[in-house]
Amino acid sequence: MVPSAKGSSICSGRSLLRGVRHALSFMYTGIRVQDLRRSLTYYTKVMGFKKVHRGRMRAGGIFVQLKQPRSSQVLELNYYPRRTKYYQRFKSGSELDHLAFWERDVDRKYEVILANGGSKAIAPFLEGSFRLAFAKDPDGIWIELLGKDRRARR
């Protein structure tokens, strides 16, 4: 628990977390890889993962989701080729790309995160039939919010 200015903790300090619902569902961890083929070979052959989904991001990146047979956790490999929107030169510490959470109302949760110590990374946007947003936690770790596009159902 983190102490607040009044000596209470964030867990018990309701006024610090106004509007926070805990309906998020942790989905997967995304890591940034430098060589997608090399990483796929390593995680499938050495670590025993199986490929469960592969796709291309509108911004040009490629993602591959992996899972081990005896685990419910998913690992997503994210590869951003040069000259794509989210490419950055590799530096130690940039391996953790993001933590992903399923959320029913991405836009609302994004605002709640920003109002409670998070910072902007990428404002809510559409990717096919999904609504996504990226915020940063207080230490700068990217948090992905992912959900169905609620506006399409109205």
C-alpha positions, 0 to 999 in steps of 0.5 A: 500500500502507498501512503497518502498525504493524510496517512491513509493508503490508496487502498483505503483512501476512497477520495483518491480513487474517485471513479475507479471501478475494478472491472478490468480484466488482465489479458496479456503482457506485450514485449517489444522484440528486435527480430520477430523470427528469432524471438518466435523461434526462441519462445516456441522451441526453447520456452514451449509456447504455441502461437495462438494469434498473429496480426498486423497493426494499422500503424505497421507493427506486427504482433504475435500472441503466444501461450503455453499449454498449461498456463492461462497467461498470454505473451504478445511479441510486438515488432515495429519495423523501421519507418513505422509509427511506433518504431524506436531504436532499441535501448536496454529497458525498452523490452516491456512494451505494455500490459493489456487490460480488457475494459468495457468502456475504454474512453471512460477508463482512460479518463479515470486513469488520467485523473488518478496518476496516469499520463497520456500515451495514445488517446482512444482510437478505433482498430477495426471493431475494437476501441483501444487507448494507451496510458502510462502508469506513474512509472511510465509503463504503458497500459493498454485498454482494449474493448469492443467499440461501444459506439458502433452498438448505439 
